[in-house]
Amino acid sequence: MARTARPVVGLDIDGVCRPAVPRWLVGDPPLHEAPPMPAHIGPGSRVARWFDRDGWRADFTRLHGADALAELDAATSVTLTVNRAQWPANPFHASWPMVFGGPDGVPDTADFEVLLLPWIGDWVNGLLARGVQVVWSTTWAEAANTWLSPALGIPRLEWGQEGTDDRASDQTIEWKVRGLKEHYRRRPIAVIDDQPWHLTGADALDLRFAGRKIPSLTVRVDELRGLTHAQASEVDDWLAGLGW
């Protein structure tokens, strides 16, 4: 089989870590004790479910299955010590105060805990060994290399949106796809991301690739579960079909 041009896999951080999952909700025993319920949050509210470990785990199992919960429980908890000077300064990324909840100016460093799915680092390294180019497709930009690449055991990856302007909001996937298309014009592109689709009845990513004759693949991950083995296999099969 003749190979296509070298394919690109764009990887969002929510494909490889679970910052959205409170650490105390997973693990047996839990990685941390549950914090006290905030006084202003009423019982039964949507937010209150995050403070009910058994209820959250039951909901997750109902939605995704016991195997998915077991995989999340096996994730590795990593504390990243991040600092303001290296925090991404681009129009798509959350500001430092927004993330860490303090007024501007404090603190200058903070601990940021994430859950890493251990097998994904090996999977990314396997793609690189096959000659596939894996790039960060994330608002973290170079900060993903600073903190996440070492934690995953992968080398520094190129940021696939380098030079993308700020005409689009970070609440959609469009600016990322535009950046990837502009940066890797004649190469097959796969995008792995949890960003929401704002169009109904069709995959918005595919619509944004419409008219592009070069092969593309879109994989949407669940923001709580992350990339699954089945989705990784989908990417592998797509690459194999391209001769990679």
Secondary structure, 3 states (H helix, E strand, C coil): CCCCCCCEEEECHHHCECCCCCHHHCCCCCCCCCCCCCCCCCCCCCHHHHHCHHHHHHHHHHHHCHHHHHHHHCCEEEEEEEEHHHCCCCCCCCCHHHHHCCCCCCCCEEEEEEEECHHHHHHHHHHHHCCCEEEECCCCCCHHHHHHHHHHCCCCCEECCCCCCCCCCCCCCHHHHHHHHHHCCCCCEEEEECCCCCCCCCCHHHHHCCCCCCCEEEEECECCCECCHHHHHHHHHHHHHCCC
